[in-house]
Amino acid sequence: MTRLALEQVTDFGDFTKGKDLKEFFKQAYSNISSQNCLSDVRLSPDGRHIHVIVRQPKSGLMTHDKYQRPHLMQGQKHVDLVLTGNVPLVDVIYIPQSKPEDGASVLGVIFENGRVEFWKFLECKSGWHLLQTVDLCNSPRAKVISVCLSQNFIIWCEERPPSENSNSACSNFRFCICKKTIEVNEGGVNLGNVKIALHNNPRYTTINSGDLVYLLPDLRENSSLGVSKVFLAWSPEHDTFKVHSACSCTLMKSSSKESDFKRLLTDCIGLLSTINPPDICGFSPTGSGDLLLLLSTGWVCIMKREGGLHNIYKLPDNSLSASGTQNSLKIYNQILALTIGRTLFLIDTNCGVELERISLKTEGLLFVNTSDSHSPQMLSETGLFVVTQKPKTSPTLSEDSSAFLVESVFEEACKYYQQRSLSSTQLTVEKLKKGGMFQAPISLAAILRDYLSNQKTKTGEKHSTGQERLMSSLESELKSLVLLEDIKTSMVKASEKDLENYCESLVQQEICRLLNGELEKENLQYLNGIFHLFPTYSWHAMQAVLHLRCNGEGLLSSKAPAELWKIILSPVQATANFAHCNGQQKHTTLPVFELLCHSIFKFQPSWLPRFLELAQQQSASKSSWGFGMKESSESLPLYKRALTVLPCKDTYQHLEVELLLCSERPKAIMQALRILIKQSQWERVTQVAERFCRQSPLLNKDIFSALLCEVSQHRDLDPYLDLLWTLCPEDMTVTSILNIVLKNLPDSTQNSGPFEAHGSQVTIGLLKPLLRKVLQRETKPSQRYADILQSPTVPPLTPPRQPKGLFRDAEQQETKQRTSAGSQTRLV
């Protein structure tokens, strides 16, 4: 077994002599906003150079370098790359050599006015040296907004100066996407001619991923025109564009050789008004044509080059808003690394499982080092860090710890027997050892002592068949017990850095032990204490013990055994009410289900309805437990127990509605419908009505009657009347409909004139389609007698004719048979 850990790079002292990284950042960040400081940090592909772009009060660039051969610096003066000036600096890019054997890459420093300075780091000459200076833009009034490098092209978004006759709407589309070929050789840097790939487009950020360039909208710009809902994927080699969106309908259009932005989006105008994609909070290219996206919904997705959007991992709710805008994400082989504020998440991209969550002292910036692209690396103000795999050592106890563990067996036995003893005599460990009355603790201590001695000597000593079977059956429990004691011992000796990891492991071990045994009152109080003292660790432990996973559709799954669910879903008395009052929890011992719901509500509120569905499925499928979901005077249904964790405020009414609907009980569904009606969420009301009217005729009638009352009182449901009339129950009559409408008509507070401008009451014209439908159903003849009441439209067929002679003979024969039958009847 291995675990992922963050380790500081040990050879960081090889960086520029006389400079400390922390002092370097302190100096560089002295005039930079703390929220966006890491967004202005760049690292070289080999991780040897750190560049900080200074925005205020003057634009500039500061660089921190690492030498591979520090002894060459003796007696030489280091040449720093420090730039200052009045022209704002846009970005820095590294251009690789045309031939790898020609040496290190060339650094391009791009300024807003289009000037580019090409620098090269020469270790033999002690620092940076300027190669040449060129201009990107043809117009001296043009401004460079963003820049990137894709294959042998340098690509940038350029702002053209507005014309005199242009209005504010046109000024939003005064940008264009340009490209130039670029080549680095021994003679310097060669640039080709400017080619405009796209014009009349909004402000875009250019991002390179493989052979594609993604054009993401700048969220700071005005998005009232809807162009921020989409972004583009462009192939500079083939000059083809694809329009994407960060929602389910990702690939919207593919266009070849189209250079006008407005014509490119002509076919998408209608779709733009119907979609509402989430905002893009963070992004990172994968290098293979895909793009990682961090959305405002908390989902981390990957946009495939062919247009598919795949969800990878869902962040805990409110984690983005709590940590601000500072985030960084990269993908390393099959591991996704994501920093949100001061937390580092490591995710398996194949299944979306969270491998590790590491707390950071300061914000970090992830980067990919070309020399070790499979290991996540991070830069912070305190240094460079790399994620490594640490093997989990098998637990071994010292002699003192082993003796203490054996002694604890007797202490626990004393406590156990004392609780069940009717005698007032105090039971001690010495009495247990010498009395010989209780053999169980003596046998258990001997087994544990034998297991610990064999573990220390690592001998493969063969025991008798009976003892071998006994040790095999108890091995998992003994190993867990020794591991728990090893963690406790390690916590005493651990440093402050490792204490947090040991504490999390200890909490997980204890929660797993408690949930897999008999959960008596004392153990339940102990479990409540763990969740109260260590809420974050308990939340992680709960996910690990239940094997909770959230797929891309937001559904929860669990691989926990049935016996564990039986403990979690054990019923509680109906008189036990663990509700919050104004957000303050009463100090009572909560059952396990309520305890887990509290943890979910605190860290991932959106999971609560899905967890209730999962629990209901487990309870319904295990009829042998002896308790089910049936509501009675002795137990509470699960949905009512889940509702107790919500505060008594209107802030979480959306969760209350979801929990009520998840129960699929008629009373709960009607309660949820009334809440939605009170909030005037009419579209959601009609969705709920359409979904649950099919559940039962009685529920259908209740829902329709409630909505008909609302139709009688206001006109907010007018857009949905056609749908509501289709939900009318079969047994509803015209008289019952009119009675409901008349009883719920609002009182007229003032005499309105005959030509009221805006009527608020229902009219006969609105009810006419419904009344016609019900009246036709009432007057329609019963299908039982339809074949009798309906006369045939075509006369019946003529019976087949027979020859006259044959007909007479048949008639005479039939008369004789009747005569003979009558005579026999009289004789009888």
C-alpha positions, -999 to 999 in steps of 0.1 A, spaced: 0 0 0 12 35 -8 1 70 -1 7 103 -19 27 130 0 40 164 -8 78 168 -4 100 199 -8 127 197 -34 160 193 -15 183 208 -41 166 242 -41 197 258 -27 213 255 -62 193 285 -73 209 319 -78 235 324 -51 227 351 -26 190 349 -32 164 332 -11 132 322 -29 110 336 -1 127 369 -3 125 369 -40 87 364 -39 84 389 -11 101 415 -33 82 405 -64 48 404 -47 52 437 -29 32 455 -55 10 426 -67 -26 419 -57 -26 389 -33 -56 373 -51 -39 370 -85 -2 368 -76 3 332 -88 -15 339 -121 15 362 -130 41 334 -123 56 314 -151 80 285 -150 103 272 -177 96 237 -191 126 223 -173 117 240 -140 150 259 -138 137 294 -142 109 312 -123 95 344 -139 72 368 -121 54 394 -142 51 427 -123 20 447 -132 21 477 -107 33 503 -102 55 498 -132 55 469 -156 84 446 -154 98 410 -151 117 394 -123 135 360 -128 149 334 -104 173 309 -119 187 275 -109 222 265 -120 230 229 -128 267 234 -121 270 260 -93 308 257 -92 310 276 -125 297 306 -108 328 311 -87 344 344 -95 318 352 -121 291 379 -120 255 366 -125 235 384 -152 199 387 -140 169 390 -163 152 420 -147 131 442 -170 112 474 -161 95 500 -182 63 519 -189 50 494 -215 29 467 -199 42 432 -202 17 406 -216 34 372 -211 65 351 -216 68 320 -238 95 295 -244 104 286 -280 122 253 -285 152 250 -308 146 236 -343 173 211 -335 173 197 -299 210 194 -299 214 232 -303 208 238 -266 182 254 -243 150 270 -254 147 307 -262 126 329 -239 103 354 -257 91 384 -237 60 399 -253 49 435 -245 15 451 -251 27 473 -280 37 442 -300 74 443 -292 91 409 -285 125 405 -269 142 371 -273 165 360 -245 186 330 -240 201 316 -208 237 307 -212 251 290 -181 287 292 -193 283 330 -196 266 333 -162 231 344 -171 207 358 -196 217 374 -229 194 394 -254 194 378 -288 172 402 -308 141 424 -307 112 422 -333 76 435 -337 46 412 -340 20 437 -351 19 456 -384 1 486 -369 19 507 -343 -15 514 -325 -24 477 -321 -23 460 -287 -14 424 -278 -40 409 -254 -28 373 -250 -2 351 -267 7 314 -270 29 291 -290 15 262 -311 39 240 -331 58 264 -354 33 293 -350 32 322 -326 -4 332 -320 -18 362 -304 -51 381 -298 -47 417 -311 -68 447 -303 -74 471 -332 -80 508 -324 -117 517 -327 -128 538 -356 -145 572 -353 -179 560 -363 -180 528 -342 -205 525 -314 -201 507 -280 -215 474 -294 -190 473 -322 -161 482 -298 -166 448 -282 -157 431 -315 -126 451 -325 -102 422 -318 -86 397 -342 -66 365 -339 -32 366 -357 -4 341 -364 31 341 -376 55 312 -383 85 311 -360 118 293 -361 148 293 -338 182 284 -353 218 293 -348 214 326 -365 186 338 -343 148 338 -344 130 340 -378 94 352 -380 71 349 -410 44 373 -422 13 382 -403 -19 362 -412 -53 371 -397 -71 339 -388 -102 355 -373 -115 391 -372 -143 410 -356 -141 387 -325 -144 396 -288 -114 397 -264 -100 361 -262 -74 343 -241 -53 320 -263 -44 286 -249 -23 260 -267 -30 223 -264 -12 200 -288 -21 211 -324 -51 230 -313 -55 265 -299 -85 273 -276 -99 308 -275 -116 314 -242 -136 346 -236 -124 371 -210 -149 370 -182 -140 406 -173 -156 418 -205 -192 427 -209 -211 394 -217 -245 409 -224 -243 398 -261 -240 362 -251 -206 355 -267 -192 345 -234 -214 314 -234 -192 298 -261 -155 294 -268 -136 283 -299 -112 255 -308 -89 264 -337 -65 244 -357 -38 268 -370 -25 242 -394 -58 237 -412 -75 270 -403 -107 253 -390 -129 264 -361 -152 246 -338 -177 263 -315 -180 248 -280 -199 255 -248 -193 244 -212 -226 226 -210 -241 193 -223 -244 206 -259 -207 210 -263 -200 207 -301 -222 233 -317 -207 239 -351 -176 231 -372 -165 256 -398 -137 255 -423 -119 285 -438 -143 310 -420 -124 341 -409 -153 363 -397 -165 358 -361 -200 371 -367 -206 348 -397 -191 319 -377 -218 323 -350 -247 330 -374 -261 294 -370 -257 295 -333 -276 326 -325 -308 307 -317 -290 283 -295 -272 310 -275 -306 322 -262 -315 288 -249 -283 277 -231 -270 289 -198 -236 273 -193 -216 277 -161 -187 301 -159 -151 289 -164 -132 295 -133 -99 278 -143 -84 259 -172 -53 240 -182 -42 224 -215 -33 187 -215 -9 189 -244 -28 163 -265 -56 186 -278 -78 183 -248 -86 211 -223 -92 208 -185 -119 231 -172 -129 241 -137 -165 253 -138 -184 275 -114 -206 245 -105 -176 228 -89 -171 202 -116 -137 195 -130 -143 185 -167 -121 177 -197 -131 190 -231 -121 164 -257 -107 176 -290 -136 160 -308 -161 180 -287 -171 157 -259 -173 171 -223 -166 146 -196 -169 152 -159 -141 140 -137 -146 152 -102 -170 173 -82 -155 197 -56 -172 201 -22 -199 227 -23 -189 263 -17 -152 255 -19 -147 278 -49 -165 308 -33 -147 301 1 -112 302 -15 -117 330 -39 -104 329 -75 -70 314 -68 -68 279 -83 -45 258 -104 -50 225 -122 -28 201 -142 -30 166 -154 0 142 -149 -3 109 -166 -36 95 -150 -36 118 -120 -54 152 -119 -38 177 -95 -59 207 -84 -52 234 -59 -82 254 -45 -69 281 -21 -47 262 4 -59 227 -5 -43 203 -30 -66 176 -45 -52 145 -62 -78 127 -84 -77 95 -104 -89 106 -138 -100 71 -148 -127 68 -121 -129 102 -105 -118 89 -71 -101 113 -47 -67 98 -40 -54 124 -15 -63 158 -1 -33 178 13 -35 210 32 -11 237 22 4 265 42 3 289 13 -13 290 -22 5 269 -48 9 269 -86 11 236 -103 34 231 -133 47 203 -155 84 196 -156 95 181 -189 122 161 -171 96 144 -149 62 149 -164 45 121 -145 50 136 -110 28 166 -99 50 195 -90 40 227 -73 56 261 -67 47 282 -36 63 311 -18 83 286 4 98 266 -24 93 239 -50 74 207 -40 68 174 -57 42 147 -50 58 113 -42 45 79 -32 54 67 2 50 30 10 29 23 41 52 3 64 37 -27 82 29 -19 118 55 -31 143 53 -24 180 80 -20 205 82 -42 236 66 -15 258 38 -10 233 32 -47 230 30 -52 267 7 -22 270 -16 -37 243 -18 -70 261 -25 -52 294 -53 -32 277 -71 -65 270 -76 -71 307 -86 -35 313 -113 -37 287 -124 -70 301 -127 -55 336 -148 -27 323 -170 -52 303 -176 -76 333 -181 -48 358 -210 -34 337 -227 -67 337 -220 -77 373 -246 -76 400 -219 -74 427 -207 -42 442 -171 -55 445 -147 -37 423 -131 -60 397 -94 -54 390 -68 -67 365 -50 -87 392 -82 -105 401 -88 -114 364 -53 -128 360 -52 -148 392 -88 -158 398 -91 -181 369 -129 -174 368 -128 -155 334 -108 -175 308 -118 -153 278 -94 -124 285 -66 -147 294 -70 -166 262 -73 -135 241 -41 -120 258 -22 -152 250 -33 -151 214 -23 -115 210 10 -121 227 17 -150 204 8 -129 173 31 -101 184 60 -124 191 57 -141 157 54 -107 140 87 -95 156 107 -126 148 90 -130 113 92 -168 118 70 -191 98 65 -215 127 38 -241 120 12 -245 146 -13 -272 152 -43 -274 128 -67 -259 154 -44 -230 164 -37 -223 127 -74 -220 119 -79 -198 150 -50 -174 140 -63 -173 104 -98 -163 115 -86 -136 139 -58 -122 117 -78 -93 102 -89 -82 137 -55 -86 152 -39 -67 123 -64 -38 127 -58 -37 165 -20 -36 160 -23 -9 133 -45 12 156 -19 9 184 9 17 160 -8 49 149 -13 60 185 24 53 192 35 72 161 13 102 170 32 106 203 66 107 185 54 124 153 65 159 142 39 187 137 41 181 100 32 144 102 7 147 130 -21 157 108 -18 126 86 -16 103 116 -47 120 131 -67 115 99 -57 78 98 -66 74 135 -101 89 129 -107 66 99 -96 35 119 -118 44 148 -149 52 127 -144 19 107 -141 0 140 -172 15 156 -194 10 125 -184 -26 121 -192 -36 156 -221 -35 181 -230 2 183 -242 5 219 -250 38 236 -215 44 249 -199 37 214 -225 59 198 -216 88 221 -180 82 213 -188 83 176 -206 116 180 -176 130 198 -153 120 169 -175 137 144 -178 168 166 -140 172 173 -127 161 138 -154 171 113 -131 172 83 -114 139 90 -147 123 98 -161 134 65 -132 118 47 -134 87 68 -172 84 60 -165 84 23 -138 58 27 -158 35 49 -190 36 28 -170 37 -5 -191 67 -16 -185 77 -52 -202 104 -73 -204 98 -110 -206 124 -138 -244 126 -136 -243 135 -99 -255 101 -87 -240 84 -56 -229 48 -54 -217 28 -25 -199 -6 -21 -205 -9 16 -217 -43 28 -253 -49 39 -244 -53 76 -228 -18 76 -260 -3 61 -281 -22 87 -262 -3 115 -265 30 97 -302 27 90 -313 13 124 -347 29 132 -352 56 159 -382 65 180 -406 90 165 -404 111 197 -367 116 191 -363 150 173 -329 161 164 -339 192 145 -319 224 143 -334 256 157 -321 286 138 -291 267 127 -280 257 162 -279 220 169 -292 206 202 -266 188 223 -279 153 220 -264 120 208 -274 116 172 -281 82 155 -256 72 129 -278 81 99 -284 117 113 -247 119 120 -237 111 85 -264 134 71 -250 163 92 -215 156 78 -228 155 42 -248 187 48 -217 205 61 -192 195 34 -213 185 3 -250 197 7 -259 187 -29 -251 151 -20 -278 149 7 -308 141 -15 -287 115 -34 -276 100 -1 -312 97 9 -321 79 -23 -291 55 -18 -302 48 18 -338 42 7 -327 17 -19 -306 -2 6 -334 -3 31 -360 -14 6 -338 -42 -8 -330 -57 27 -364 -70 40 -346 -95 63 -334 -67 86 -367 -67 104 -374 -30 98 -383 -12 66 -394 22 53 -430 20 65 -440 49 87 -454 40 121 -458 54 155 -426 37 166 -402 48 139 -395 77 116 -391 73 78 -356 82 64 -367 113 46 -380 129 79 -347 119 96 -328 136 68 -349 167 71 -339 172 107 -303 182 97 -316 213 79 -317 246 98 -350 263 105 -344 289 78 -356 295 43 -320 294 29 -321 256 23 -356 252 11 -344 239 -22 -328 210 -3 -360 205 17 -379 202 -16 -354 177 -30 -355 155 1 -393 156 1 -395 146 -36 -369 118 -31 -391 101 -6 -418 96 -33 -445 97 -6 -478 114 -14 -478 137 16 -442 147 12 -447 154 -25 -477 176 -18 -456 194 9 -428 200 -16 -453 212 -42 -468 238 -17 -433 251 -10 -426 256 -47 -460 273 -51 -452 296 -23 -419 305 -40 -437 310 -73 -414 286 -91 -440 278 -117 -418 260 -141 -405 237 -114 -441 232 -101 -452 220 -135 -422 196 -138 -430 181 -104 -467 178 -113 -460 161 -146 -436 137 -130 -457 125 -100 -492 126 -115 -485 92 -131 -477 77 -97 -513 72 -85 -548 84 -94 -553 98 -59 -521 118 -60 -529 130 -95 -563 144 -82 -546 162 -53 -520 178 -75 -545 189 -101 -568 203 -75 -540 223 -59 -529 237 -93 -565 245 -103 -568 265 -71 -537 285 -81 -552 290 -116 -583 305 -101 -564 330 -80 -538 345 -105 -526 343 -141 -490 332 -134 -497 297 -147 -511 308 -180 -480 297 -200 -485 262 -186 -522 257 -190 -520 233 -219 -498 210 -199 -520 213 -168 -552 204 -187 -535 171 -198 -531 162 -161 -568 163 -154 -579 130 -137 -604 107 -154 -630 110 -126 -630 148 -126 -663 163 -137 -673 197 -150 -693 204 -118 -663 196 -95 -640 218 -116 -664 247 -114 -668 242 -77 -631 244 -71 -627 275 -93 -656 293 -76 -645 285 -41 -609 298 -48 -618 330 -67 -600 360 -50 -622 387 -34 -626 417 -56 -613 447 -36 -624 473 -61 -649 476 -88 -630 472 -121 -644 488 -152 -656 468 -182 -623 473 -200 -597 464 -174 -562 468 -187 -547 437 -170 -570 411 -156 -558 390 -127 -587 366 -125 -594 335 -145 -618 337 -173 -642 313 -190 -620 316 -221 -590 301 -202 -611 272 -188 -629 265 -221 -604 239 -234 -605 220 -200 -643 222 -198 -647 210 -234 -624 181 -228 -642 170 -196 -676 175 -211 -668 154 -241 -655 127 -218 -688 128 -198 -711 127 -228 -691 100 -246 -711 67 -247 -699 39 -227 -675 16 -245 -693 -14 -230 -724 -9 -252 -707 8 -281 -712 -22 -305 -750 -22 -297 -756 16 -301 -737 20 -333 -756 9 -364 -736 -6 -393 -729 17 -421 -729 -11 -447 -759 -36 -450 -752 -72 -439 -741 -96 -466 -768 -118 -484 -768 -154 -471 -757 -180 -497 -785 -193 -519 -793 -230 -524 -812 -249 -553 -850 -249 -548 -853 -288 -546 -826 -291 -521 -842 -263 -500 -876 -281 -499 -861 -314 -489 -841 -298 -461 -872 -280 -449 -894 -311 -448 -867 -331 -430 -864 -303 -403 -903 -304 -398 -902 -341 -392 -874 -338 -366 -894 -312 -347 -926 -334 -348 -908 -365 -335 -891 -345 -307 -925 -331 -296 -941 -365 -294 -913 -378 -273 -917 -349 -249 -954 -356 -245 -948 -393 -238 -924 -384 -211 
